Amino acid sequence: MMRFWPLILIGCAKDDGVTSLIDGRISLPEYGESAEVSWDKAFYAVSNGTMLAFVTGVEGASCARISEFLSTNDGPTEKQGIYHGGGCVMTVKINDWSGSYQAAWDPSETDWNPAVDSSIRCEFGSGSWELGVNSSGREDYYWTGSTWAGHPTVFDWSFEEDGNAIDLAMDMSAYDGSLLYESTGEVEGSGDLSGSVRATACGAMKDATVL
């Protein structure tokens, strides 16, 4: 299901007053596209040892809205409050979750990239969500600008569970992906994203089809 390529975390400020924010910019140098990133919210669920988090800065994002979207299989799905028109969101999936997780990787590594099950999705430029049919015949709401999805290839992650929340610290600078709905092949992304966001528990996400 391609709409899950770039899914995301959502959080709120910690009780101790520490800022909950991952920010920066993602660019596609070959295509002249770029988007500012400001993720200040995240939601997560754990099921059968797998942790799924949705990280975002989308206005109106909520546990109920995101969990409904992630568990819907048929028909057009509303993107307002889910994907960020003119910006990006991220979905993080950790398959061997044990309450904490650390990983760092760059393209010189010969081992499997531990971020390939996670996804960043960007809807670039100004535009709007319009109902249409893609090349595979799926009717849905699509962004009228360019849509890109990929995963980080240079990153350092540190995740730690804290009660009913997970602190997600990230530092990322390079990405592999492609322009969705366009036959362009691999499209590399660049740009520093760093910071930490607190993901709050969202039990309804356990029904997500990606878990």
VMD Tcl script that draws the C-alpha trace (Angstrom):
set ca {
  {0.00 0.00 0.00}
  {2.01 2.99 -1.22}
  {0.29 5.51 1.01}
  {2.16 4.00 3.97}
  {5.65 4.61 2.54}
  {5.94 7.86 4.32}
  {4.19 7.58 7.61}
  {4.89 9.51 10.86}
  {5.35 10.39 14.67}
  {3.39 12.92 16.68}
  {4.29 14.27 20.12}
  {3.76 16.97 22.70}
  {6.00 18.95 25.01}
  {7.42 17.06 27.98}
  {6.23 17.88 31.46}
  {9.73 19.09 32.34}
  {9.47 21.87 29.76}
  {11.97 20.39 27.29}
  {11.07 21.31 23.70}
  {9.61 18.47 21.64}
  {10.69 19.21 18.09}
  {12.52 17.69 15.13}
  {13.14 20.29 12.46}
  {15.16 21.12 9.36}
  {14.66 20.82 5.61}
  {14.46 18.06 2.99}
  {15.47 18.89 -0.58}
  {15.53 17.07 -3.90}
  {18.54 18.77 -5.56}
  {17.91 17.28 -9.01}
  {14.34 18.57 -9.10}
  {14.57 21.90 -7.30}
  {12.06 20.84 -4.65}
  {12.38 21.50 -0.93}
  {10.20 21.52 2.18}
  {10.63 22.84 5.70}
  {10.17 20.19 8.39}
  {8.86 20.96 11.88}
  {7.66 17.80 13.64}
  {6.29 18.59 17.09}
  {3.83 15.73 17.62}
  {4.01 11.94 17.49}
  {1.84 8.93 18.31}
  {2.87 5.31 18.70}
  {1.64 1.77 19.35}
  {3.40 -1.52 20.09}
  {2.04 -4.85 18.87}
  {3.77 -8.27 18.97}
  {7.18 -6.73 19.49}
  {6.82 -4.14 16.69}
  {6.71 -0.41 17.41}
  {5.01 1.93 14.93}
  {5.24 5.70 15.37}
  {3.73 8.48 13.31}
  {5.70 11.76 13.49}
  {4.22 14.98 12.19}
  {3.67 18.69 12.45}
  {0.32 18.61 10.64}
  {-2.36 20.84 12.12}
  {-5.25 18.78 13.43}
  {-3.29 15.53 13.66}
  {-4.70 13.26 16.36}
  {-4.56 9.67 17.57}
  {-8.12 9.00 16.36}
  {-7.60 10.49 12.91}
  {-4.26 8.78 12.28}
  {-5.33 5.35 13.57}
  {-8.46 5.44 11.39}
  {-6.35 6.31 8.34}
  {-3.80 3.55 9.01}
  {-6.49 0.89 9.37}
  {-8.50 1.87 6.26}
  {-7.99 -0.30 3.17}
  {-10.70 0.62 0.68}
  {-11.87 3.75 -1.08}
  {-10.56 7.33 -1.03}
  {-9.06 8.44 2.30}
  {-9.07 12.01 3.58}
  {-5.51 13.42 3.79}
  {-6.23 16.57 5.81}
  {-4.70 16.10 9.27}
  {-2.67 13.13 7.99}
  {-0.22 14.19 5.28}
  {1.33 17.64 5.16}
  {0.51 19.59 2.02}
  {3.70 21.55 1.35}
  {5.65 19.60 3.99}
  {6.64 16.15 5.23}
  {5.62 13.46 7.73}
  {7.35 10.30 8.91}
  {6.41 6.80 9.94}
  {8.93 4.87 12.04}
  {8.68 1.08 12.28}
  {10.94 -0.95 14.60}
  {10.44 -4.71 14.32}
  {12.46 -5.77 17.38}
  {11.19 -3.27 19.94}
  {12.16 -3.94 23.57}
  {11.54 -0.53 25.17}
  {14.59 1.19 23.70}
  {16.38 1.29 20.37}
  {19.63 2.75 19.01}
  {20.81 2.64 15.41}
  {23.22 4.57 13.18}
  {23.95 3.97 9.50}
  {25.47 5.47 6.37}
  {25.79 4.25 2.76}
  {29.32 2.89 3.38}
  {27.85 0.17 5.60}
  {27.53 -3.26 4.01}
  {24.84 -4.46 6.40}
  {21.09 -4.06 5.94}
  {19.85 -0.50 6.54}
  {17.64 -0.67 9.67}
  {15.53 2.28 8.43}
  {14.14 0.62 5.28}
  {10.84 -0.25 7.02}
  {10.37 3.40 8.01}
  {9.25 6.14 5.66}
  {9.31 9.89 5.11}
  {6.71 11.41 2.80}
  {6.78 14.93 1.40}
  {4.12 16.78 -0.60}
  {6.21 19.54 -2.21}
  {5.21 23.05 -3.21}
  {1.88 24.80 -3.10}
  {-1.11 22.76 -4.17}
  {-4.28 21.09 -2.94}
  {-5.77 17.65 -2.35}
  {-7.94 16.62 -5.28}
  {-9.90 13.45 -5.94}
  {-8.47 11.52 -8.87}
  {-7.37 8.13 -10.23}
  {-3.69 7.14 -10.42}
  {-2.02 5.01 -13.10}
  {-2.93 1.79 -11.26}
  {-6.60 2.74 -11.24}
  {-6.87 3.67 -7.56}
  {-9.29 6.49 -6.76}
  {-8.01 8.66 -3.92}
  {-7.14 12.20 -2.90}
  {-3.81 13.24 -4.46}
  {-1.61 16.30 -3.97}
  {-1.50 18.46 -7.09}
  {2.23 19.12 -6.57}
  {5.05 16.56 -6.44}
  {4.89 13.74 -3.88}
  {8.09 12.00 -2.76}
  {8.60 9.12 -0.34}
  {11.76 7.51 0.95}
  {13.84 6.47 3.97}
  {17.01 7.88 5.59}
  {20.40 6.52 4.52}
  {22.58 8.62 6.84}
  {21.15 8.79 10.35}
  {21.58 8.34 14.09}
  {18.52 7.33 16.10}
  {18.01 6.88 19.85}
  {14.54 5.90 21.12}
  {13.64 5.40 24.79}
  {10.32 4.41 26.35}
  {9.20 6.51 29.32}
  {5.92 5.35 30.80}
  {3.18 5.90 28.22}
  {5.51 7.82 25.91}
  {8.60 7.27 23.79}
  {11.29 9.92 23.34}
  {12.48 9.82 19.73}
  {15.85 11.50 19.16}
  {16.88 11.69 15.49}
  {19.69 13.11 13.38}
  {19.31 12.49 9.62}
  {20.98 14.01 6.55}
  {20.54 11.83 3.42}
  {17.65 9.83 1.94}
  {16.76 7.37 -0.82}
  {13.33 7.47 -2.39}
  {11.24 8.17 -5.46}
  {8.61 10.55 -6.76}
  {5.30 8.76 -6.32}
  {3.06 8.52 -9.38}
  {6.00 9.48 -11.67}
  {8.35 7.18 -13.61}
  {11.58 8.88 -12.58}
  {13.41 6.01 -10.87}
  {15.37 6.62 -7.68}
  {15.38 10.21 -6.43}
  {17.86 11.05 -3.68}
  {17.06 13.59 -0.99}
  {19.32 15.66 1.26}
  {19.01 18.00 4.22}
  {19.62 17.91 7.95}
  {16.77 16.94 10.28}
  {17.55 16.80 13.98}
  {15.99 17.04 17.40}
  {13.78 15.01 19.70}
  {10.03 14.53 19.80}
  {7.90 12.81 22.44}
  {5.48 10.24 21.03}
  {2.36 9.55 23.09}
  {0.66 6.16 23.28}
  {-2.19 5.60 20.79}
  {-3.72 2.17 21.42}
  {-6.03 2.42 18.40}
  {-2.98 2.30 16.10}
  {-2.60 -1.38 17.01}
  {-5.18 -2.08 14.32}
  {-3.00 -0.41 11.66}
  {-2.54 -2.63 8.62}
  {1.20 -1.84 8.64}
  {1.73 -3.49 12.06}
}
mol new
graphics top color blue
foreach p $ca { graphics top sphere $p radius 0.5 }
foreach p [lrange $ca 0 end-1] q [lrange $ca 1 end] { graphics top cylinder $p $q radius 0.2 }
display resetview
